[in-house]
Amino acid sequence: MTAAPAPRGLIRELTRAQRRLLLGGVLLGMAGVVSTLVQPQIVSRLIAAAGQHRPVAGLITLLAVLFLADAALSSTQGYLIGRAGENIVRDARVLLAGKVLRADLAHLNAQRQGDVHTRLVGDTALMKIALTQSLAQIILNGLVVVGGTVMMALIDVWLLLLTVGCLGVASAASVWLARGLRKAALVNREDTGEFGADLQRVLAALPTVKAASAEGREESRLARLADQARRSGNRVTVLNALLSPVLNVGLQASLAAVMGVGMARVATGSLGVADFTAFTMYLFYLVSPLVLVFISIGVYQQGRAAVQRVDELAGLPQEDDPVFGDGSAPGDAPASGDGSAPGDAPAPGYGSGIPAPRPAPDGGHPAVEFRDVGFGYGDRPVLEGVSFTIPRRGLTALVGVSGAGKTTVFQLIERFYRPGHGAVVLDGKDIAHLSPAEIRGRVGYVQQDSAAMRGTLRENIVYAAPDAADADIAEAVELAGLADVVAALPDGLDTRLGDQGIGLSGGQRQRLCVARALLQKPAVILLDEATAHLDSDAEAALRDSLRRIARRCAVVAIAHRISTVVEADRIVVLDAGRVRAVGTHQQLLQNDGLYRRLATAQFADNALAGSAAGSAARPAAAPSAGSAAGPSAGPPAGEPSPAPSALPTAGAAR
Ligand SMILES: Nc1ncnc2c1ncn2[C@@H]1O[C@H](COP(=O)(O)OP(=O)(O)OP(=O)(O)O)[C@@H](O)[C@H]1O
């Protein structure tokens, strides 16, 4: 994963929030340790008292109380630590979900969705075990081991040295195994993420997989990845399986040695029976904590691999990270240009050498302005020296062959990506200085792939304006040409849609997205081939609506159909990432070869198909009053425009 380093102390922050539960758990656990360590001493005194025929009832009662206290303390400690663990998982998931939702798209797109999912769901759960249960086990059982060792030293140092000698070799081997375990666990987490990512890819394109009869191929591919995860999982299992036996061998050896040497010393009278019993009890008490310490170290190492992956995801660069650093406050108005009268010469010196915004003819600034914008995805340049303005009202069409950069222009207006050069200006403000919420509150965006989500039709429509009034919803539905669709559904707006809006046709989904954008009441509406799936009646109705809407705000359409383009107040022709021409349909027909070819090629196609017969050529719209930055075409020569049909976006038209 190519993410920036995680914010320092993320894990510390998550655990600090749970410090009361964690501290409470550890303190109770320590009380339990004391109660455990005292027990052999009481037993030793019990044996001594019984040997001397003294009363033992008090000692027996004390021993019973210690046993019960031990059990109560250890279960309460387990509960507190477990609760802290669940809280840490919740906090980590909420934090990561926020990071992913606000991540910079360029960086997020480089991640595999399934891997992001695995990190958010699976790795956070493993992280909980590492940060709470296994750490608590290491601390508490470690205390039992240390405390027990001290008590054993007080009873008989030579027997202790014998024990440590047998256990030392086994412990060193266990530490070595635990180290290997961490590396193996990291590989296994990566492999699991890989499998998740591929599964997600297949599920997202299931109809394509079925249509291509690729189920078998995909199954084999998934099986290969599952096998890869199994192999690395097996390495983890082997190391895990070796950990306890290695330690057990050491423990068994030390038990045998202690019993042999201890009994011999009891026989010679150099060690008392009571002390030998207490020593042996400590050794037995040490067995399980010692094994648990090493198992917990193993689990902790596996959890650390998950912590590393969670940390990386938390380090995803965020879209509101400051990257420009020019010292101006977010949302600063330009030093000049605001308040200048329409027609004033642009004032120089705005931002980093970028000319000041040009006031729009209707007062105020243009709705959108591109100033010498250059942009590429990674090292691949897509836009170069792009400059144009979009007036505050009217319909602007963006045309060009496929891959010219039209959608990229929209994505830069939304600031999904930042330009490498130049500025995108929204209502006189460089969007580099606006928050994502400010930008997207002013811009409605209907994407090419008509995004709809699982939920009701109403939830989908009000998604960008959750508090919209019913009357506004009804108006947006009407304007988007969705009213008949809603009326025909038994549950109307409360009809439930499946994933990606399953339950609606492609054209209906497009109208839903238009309604969603309209309801937002934006200053600028971006339509990316929003009528591509509509039949000609629905498209004509939506065009009428857009004409009405364009009286109130700026409508920018990446136009698929020439009928939309013909009606546009201005047309921006993009060619290989550059603005080639700006003008009306008539002006461009007259003066721009590429535009003429784009328009007439489709007209000819439709004429051949006989579909153009009934389509009367619409009179070209009057040239826009707004001034156009960038190349401009000359006035129309009064020649007839091609009949409304579809404008090709294929490179063949060039
Ligand atoms: N996320 C991305 N990562 C890398 N390259 C991309 C990405 N999106 C688009 N491109 C590339 O950028 C170029 C412009 O793409 P864009 O989608 O803006 O073109 P377009 O004019 O809208 O095309 P179309 O009419 O086919 O939708 C294309 O060459 C495309 O391959």
The ligand as a Tripos MOL2 file, in Angstrom:
@<TRIPOS>MOLECULE
LIG
   31    33     1     0     0
SMALL
NO_CHARGES

@<TRIPOS>ATOM
      1 N1         -8.6470    7.5690  -12.9300 N.pl3     1 LIG1
      2 C1         -7.8740    7.5930  -14.0090 C.ar      1 LIG1
      3 N2         -6.6100    7.1640  -13.9460 N.ar      1 LIG1
      4 C2         -5.8040    7.1920  -15.0130 C.ar      1 LIG1
      5 N3         -6.1740    7.6510  -16.2360 N.ar      1 LIG1
      6 C3         -7.4300    8.0910  -16.3750 C.ar      1 LIG1
      7 C4         -8.3470    8.0870  -15.2720 C.ar      1 LIG1
      8 N4         -9.5270    8.5790  -15.7150 N.ar      1 LIG1
      9 C5         -9.3510    8.8900  -17.0170 C.ar      1 LIG1
     10 N5         -8.0930    8.6020  -17.4110 N.ar      1 LIG1
     11 C6         -7.5170    8.8430  -18.7300 C.3       1 LIG1
     12 O1         -7.6120   10.2420  -18.9870 O.3       1 LIG1
     13 C7         -7.9990   10.4970  -20.3170 C.3       1 LIG1
     14 C8         -9.2350   11.4060  -20.3450 C.3       1 LIG1
     15 O2        -10.3100   10.6640  -19.7500 O.3       1 LIG1
     16 P1        -11.7430   11.3100  -19.6130 P.3       1 LIG1
     17 O3        -12.5950   10.3270  -18.9200 O.co2     1 LIG1
     18 O4        -11.6290   12.6510  -19.0190 O.co2     1 LIG1
     19 O5        -12.1610   11.4460  -21.1410 O.3       1 LIG1
     20 P2        -13.5700   11.7920  -21.7850 P.3       1 LIG1
     21 O6        -13.3280   12.8450  -22.7850 O.co2     1 LIG1
     22 O7        -14.5660   12.0930  -20.7220 O.co2     1 LIG1
     23 O8        -13.9220   10.4150  -22.4820 O.3       1 LIG1
     24 P3        -15.3500    9.7510  -22.7740 P.3       1 LIG1
     25 O9        -16.0740   10.6240  -23.7590 O.co2     1 LIG1
     26 O10       -14.9870    8.4440  -23.3760 O.co2     1 LIG1
     27 O11       -16.0450    9.6290  -21.4580 O.co2     1 LIG1
     28 C9         -8.2370    9.1560  -20.9700 C.3       1 LIG1
     29 O12        -7.1210    8.8640  -21.7590 O.3       1 LIG1
     30 C10        -8.3150    8.1820  -19.8160 C.3       1 LIG1
     31 O13        -7.7620    6.9510  -20.1720 O.3       1 LIG1
@<TRIPOS>BOND
     1     1     2 1
     2     2     3 ar
     3     2     7 ar
     4     3     4 ar
     5     4     5 ar
     6     5     6 ar
     7     6     7 ar
     8     6    10 ar
     9     7     8 ar
    10     8     9 ar
    11     9    10 ar
    12    10    11 1
    13    11    12 1
    14    11    30 1
    15    12    13 1
    16    13    14 1
    17    13    28 1
    18    14    15 1
    19    15    16 1
    20    16    17 2
    21    16    18 1
    22    16    19 1
    23    19    20 1
    24    20    21 2
    25    20    22 1
    26    20    23 1
    27    23    24 1
    28    24    25 2
    29    24    26 1
    30    24    27 1
    31    28    29 1
    32    28    30 1
    33    30    31 1
@<TRIPOS>SUBSTRUCTURE
     1 LIG1         1 GROUP 0 **** ****
